[in-house]
Structure formats: C-alpha cells, structure tokens
Amino acid sequence: MKKASMETLVNYIDSHNLTDLFTIKDELTAELSKGKAKADANRALYDEYHNKVIEALRKASAPVTAQEIANETRLARGKIVYGLTNYWKSEVIRDDSGKTATYRLA
C-alpha cells in the first residue's frame, strides 16, 4: 500500500468516527510513523554528512570525484553521490564531461 493511500485511509477513519476500524487505523498509523522515523534519521544523517562533504570540496584545489571525497571523509561514496545530486545540488557544480563525474563548489 502506498503511503498516500494509508494517510488517506487514516484521515477517512478519523473524520467519519468509525470506531470499529480503530485497530486498522492504529496499525496504519504505526506503519506511517515507522516510515517517518526512517526518513527523519536519513535526513539527520545527510545533515551530518553535509558539513564534511562541503569541507572536503572547499579543501580541494581542483574538481574531485565522489570517491575522492569518500576517501577524504571516510563516508560511503553512494551516500555522498546521493547527497550531492539531491540535497546539495545547489551548492555544487557537477561536471560529467570526463570518464567519472567530478564536483566542485558552486
């Protein structure tokens, strides 16, 4: 079931006061909370990674690959790439002209 469907169902149960469906509502609410907790933990992780990655880019004298940033920061390369392309894309410039993408501060 999609998250939006679960949220719609929970809202429907709440708005129509369907007391016989409270068990289902509680299960759906617990599932939504679990997903939210995971998303919040990921956001906190990327917030923590941000400063380390930006500092590594600031120290670099030339554009660097995600692997070079990973070597410098000891963070997972995949998480770095995801952060650079999704969370911090306004702060960096990605260059895809070479064999491997490189990054530098904007």
Long-range contacts (C-beta under 8 A, 24 or more apart in sequence): 3-32, 3-35, 6-31, 6-32, 7-32, 45-79, 46-79, 46-82, 46-83, 46-87, 49-73, 49-75, 49-79, 49-80, 49-83, 50-83, 50-87, 50-88, 53-80, 53-83, 53-84, 53-88, 54-88, 54-91, 54-105, 57-92, 57-103, 57-104, 57-105, 58-105, 60-104, 62-104, 63-93, 63-95, 63-102, 63-103, 63-104, 64-102, 64-103, 64-104, 65-100, 65-101, 65-102, 65-103, 66-101, 66-103, 67-100, 69-103
